[in-house]
Amino acid sequence: MTEGTALDLATARVGSGEFTAVVEQTGGDVRLTDADGTGLDPWTTAVWLAGRNDSIRIGLPAPVAAVSPEMREKAYESFEILAGSRLMTGAQRREGIDYDGIPASLADTAVAPGDPGYRARKSTYMRGGSPGLVLRPRTPAEVADALAFARDHRHLPLGLRSGGHGFSGRSTNDGGLVIDLGAMNDVEVLDEDRRLVRVGPGATWKQVSAVLDKYDWAIGSGDYGGVGVGGLATAGGIGLLSREHGLTIDRLRAVELVLADGTPVRAGAEENQELFWGVRGAGANLGVVTAFEFEAAPTGDVGWAQLVLVSPDFEQALKQYGEVARNAPRDTTIFLMAGPPREGQSVIQLYGMVDSGDADTVVERLTPFASIGQLAQQQVVITRYADVMGQAADVGAGGHHGRGEPISRSGLLPVLTDAFARDAARLLRSGQVFVFALRHMGGAIADTPPDATAWAHRTPEFQVTALGSDRAGLDRVWDRLAHHFDGLYLSFETDQRPERLRDAFPPATLSRLRALKRRHDPTNLLRDNFNIDPEVEK
Ligand SMILES: Cc1cc2nc3c(=O)[nH]c(=O)nc-3n(C[C@H](O)[C@H](O)[C@H](O)COP(=O)(O)OP(=O)(O)OC[C@H]3O[C@@H](n4cnc5c(N)ncnc54)[C@H](O)[C@@H]3O)c2cc1C
């Protein structure tokens, strides 16, 4: 074999010792050797590194031309499967962060660039990120410590993270701080007679539903069990049981939070009522919620439906869906999702729940929906709410690996009119939207008065979401639909123009929230999600 280019593939430390595997590349040939020059196949090398070392750093010094970013990524992924918690990244610590000043209570769990586990903590489900420090409190006292550290680093972005599924809430950032509440994920039944359940913000709805299933209870969440409790239960929660039991926040009976100045507070019907009002819709602005107390609803078997329909006329199909959904009883919630038409055909997915274990009832409820296009596929099962939430993938020790920034718009649609169906079909033909989704509201959501919680838009029929890949392009086509909407749901909105805040919160709600913000976070420490600036309108 002729001498090849030597690339330092992997350097690993064992205590104070060091092991280096060298990859030699000659044309298409790649050879790995250990320090004695013995040839090793890549798998053996990887297993050796993963098994023998406290920490592993993958480095690719020059010349690296032969190693594409994809190969580098693959190397990370392989090592992550073998030894994710020991894999160090090449990332550098950031300027302007007092790493030596990390509070003692958080020092052993904090993760900084370069640390093992950083890759698993830096990004979220929807976003790529490279924060300068991830603090991982386990108790409200540790949350207070994390907030104190954040107050000392006010110049940096501050992300709050529970389940890491935020669109609007930036639970990662570039060079800033993240307070990651993932370890606070207990689910505890407090009072069986009252179906009172206490849930930590870091639990996922999959975990919550699995515990409640043993009692034949459920707390309606969103449609995906991987979503975290902290983000959803502070913003709203439109889900498959909402038409029957209300938004997720409507099932809240109390919350415990740590305010920006580190004070622990309990808010509910009996104490701090105004704060409790604000947390239910604008929680991310008011404090870090460390526990939620919900009243679960009794739930038995449910019908779970996934239908795929094809239609040459999306506008007509959408009108028909609107009509059928409007006449559906509260036990039935069917969401619609579609992409752009291809070769003149739209593929429409309908998925949702009938809160009944009776097969005849389920079929009766679903039949009108199945006629909005040509039924191409169907799966209807009688199952448990927990099994529907359980379909979500577990994240595992490797964490999330989102990339880039999500680009998403939201609108609350009072009525699905013919004009809206026409304009929505035009939106999909624009090529700017790759996912268009309608979440059916109504029913019990509207039973709660608009001023009872900070989530004031109680009467719209649908929540409409559009996902795109070009921000300006999506805004251009979406903004043409603005006259159809009355407000938005902040969980699905990523437009940061200031008017969106007024869409999220009507004037009376917004001025009440500003008063709360001035009282509980006057220096605007918590600002990563639809920021209510305390200085405005003083
Ligand atoms: C695949 C998918 C499906 C979804 N489906 C639905 C759905 O059907 N219905 C629905 O209503 N929503 C849905 N959502 C939106 C979801 O509710 C929001 O994205 C929510 O913010 C995610 O919560 P999280 O804890 O996982 O997110 P994170 O990214 O951890 O948090 C998002 C933001 O919430 C705030 N926050 C988080 N934790 C706390 C806390 N403890 N205290 C105060 N503020 C906090 C912060 O601003 C944070 O940046 C969906 C999202 C995804 C990705």
The ligand as a Tripos MOL2 file, in Angstrom:
@<TRIPOS>MOLECULE
LIG
   53    58     1     0     0
SMALL
NO_CHARGES

@<TRIPOS>ATOM
      1 C1        -44.9260   17.6490   16.1650 C.3       1 LIG1
      2 C2        -45.6590   18.7230   16.9050 C.ar      1 LIG1
      3 C3        -47.0330   18.6210   17.0520 C.ar      1 LIG1
      4 C4        -47.7380   19.6080   17.7520 C.ar      1 LIG1
      5 N1        -49.0900   19.4700   17.9010 N.ar      1 LIG1
      6 C5        -49.7610   20.3660   18.6510 C.ar      1 LIG1
      7 C6        -51.1670   20.2370   18.8530 C.ar      1 LIG1
      8 O1        -51.8030   19.3330   18.3330 O.2       1 LIG1
      9 N2        -51.7820   21.1570   19.6250 N.ar      1 LIG1
     10 C7        -51.0980   22.1780   20.2240 C.ar      1 LIG1
     11 O2        -51.7100   22.9610   20.9500 O.2       1 LIG1
     12 N3        -49.7840   22.3500   20.0340 N.ar      1 LIG1
     13 C8        -49.1080   21.4640   19.2400 C.ar      1 LIG1
     14 N4        -47.7720   21.6500   19.0150 N.ar      1 LIG1
     15 C9        -47.1380   22.8850   19.4910 C.3       1 LIG1
     16 C10       -46.6520   22.7380   20.9110 C.3       1 LIG1
     17 O3        -47.7090   22.8850   21.7920 O.3       1 LIG1
     18 C11       -45.6530   23.8440   21.2250 C.3       1 LIG1
     19 O4        -44.6090   23.7850   20.2870 O.3       1 LIG1
     20 C12       -45.1150   23.7420   22.6540 C.3       1 LIG1
     21 O5        -44.4830   24.9570   22.9810 O.3       1 LIG1
     22 C13       -44.1180   22.6340   22.8280 C.3       1 LIG1
     23 O6        -43.8480   22.4580   24.1870 O.3       1 LIG1
     24 P1        -42.4420   21.8620   24.6620 P.3       1 LIG1
     25 O7        -42.3790   21.9190   26.1190 O.co2     1 LIG1
     26 O8        -42.2190   20.5510   23.9890 O.co2     1 LIG1
     27 O9        -41.4880   22.9120   23.9530 O.3       1 LIG1
     28 P2        -40.1790   23.6960   24.4160 P.3       1 LIG1
     29 O10       -39.4710   23.9340   23.1320 O.co2     1 LIG1
     30 O11       -39.4710   23.0240   25.4970 O.co2     1 LIG1
     31 O12       -40.7630   25.0540   24.9490 O.3       1 LIG1
     32 C14       -41.3420   25.9790   24.0630 C.3       1 LIG1
     33 C15       -41.5260   27.2950   24.7730 C.3       1 LIG1
     34 O13       -42.5260   27.1780   25.7790 O.3       1 LIG1
     35 C16       -42.1790   27.9920   26.8850 C.3       1 LIG1
     36 N5        -41.9670   27.1170   28.0490 N.ar      1 LIG1
     37 C17       -41.5100   25.8430   28.0330 C.ar      1 LIG1
     38 N6        -41.4860   25.3510   29.2650 N.ar      1 LIG1
     39 C18       -41.9160   26.3190   30.1010 C.ar      1 LIG1
     40 C19       -42.1070   26.3940   31.5020 C.ar      1 LIG1
     41 N7        -41.8750   25.3550   32.2930 N.pl3     1 LIG1
     42 N8        -42.5460   27.5560   32.0290 N.ar      1 LIG1
     43 C20       -42.8160   28.6310   31.2480 C.ar      1 LIG1
     44 N9        -42.6650   28.5900   29.8970 N.ar      1 LIG1
     45 C21       -42.2230   27.4510   29.3250 C.ar      1 LIG1
     46 C22       -40.9120   28.7230   26.5100 C.3       1 LIG1
     47 O14       -41.2230   29.9230   25.8700 O.3       1 LIG1
     48 C23       -40.3090   27.7800   25.5050 C.3       1 LIG1
     49 O15       -39.4020   28.4150   24.6430 O.3       1 LIG1
     50 C24       -47.0490   20.7110   18.2990 C.ar      1 LIG1
     51 C25       -45.6510   20.8220   18.1470 C.ar      1 LIG1
     52 C26       -44.9730   19.8430   17.4490 C.ar      1 LIG1
     53 C27       -43.5000   19.9790   17.2720 C.3       1 LIG1
@<TRIPOS>BOND
     1     1     2 1
     2     2     3 ar
     3     2    52 ar
     4     3     4 ar
     5     4     5 ar
     6     4    50 ar
     7     5     6 ar
     8     6     7 ar
     9     6    13 1
    10     7     8 2
    11     7     9 ar
    12     9    10 ar
    13    10    11 2
    14    10    12 ar
    15    12    13 ar
    16    13    14 ar
    17    14    15 1
    18    14    50 ar
    19    15    16 1
    20    16    17 1
    21    16    18 1
    22    18    19 1
    23    18    20 1
    24    20    21 1
    25    20    22 1
    26    22    23 1
    27    23    24 1
    28    24    25 2
    29    24    26 1
    30    24    27 1
    31    27    28 1
    32    28    29 2
    33    28    30 1
    34    28    31 1
    35    31    32 1
    36    32    33 1
    37    33    34 1
    38    33    48 1
    39    34    35 1
    40    35    36 1
    41    35    46 1
    42    36    37 ar
    43    36    45 ar
    44    37    38 ar
    45    38    39 ar
    46    39    40 ar
    47    39    45 ar
    48    40    41 1
    49    40    42 ar
    50    42    43 ar
    51    43    44 ar
    52    44    45 ar
    53    46    47 1
    54    46    48 1
    55    48    49 1
    56    50    51 ar
    57    51    52 ar
    58    52    53 1
@<TRIPOS>SUBSTRUCTURE
     1 LIG1         1 GROUP 0 **** ****
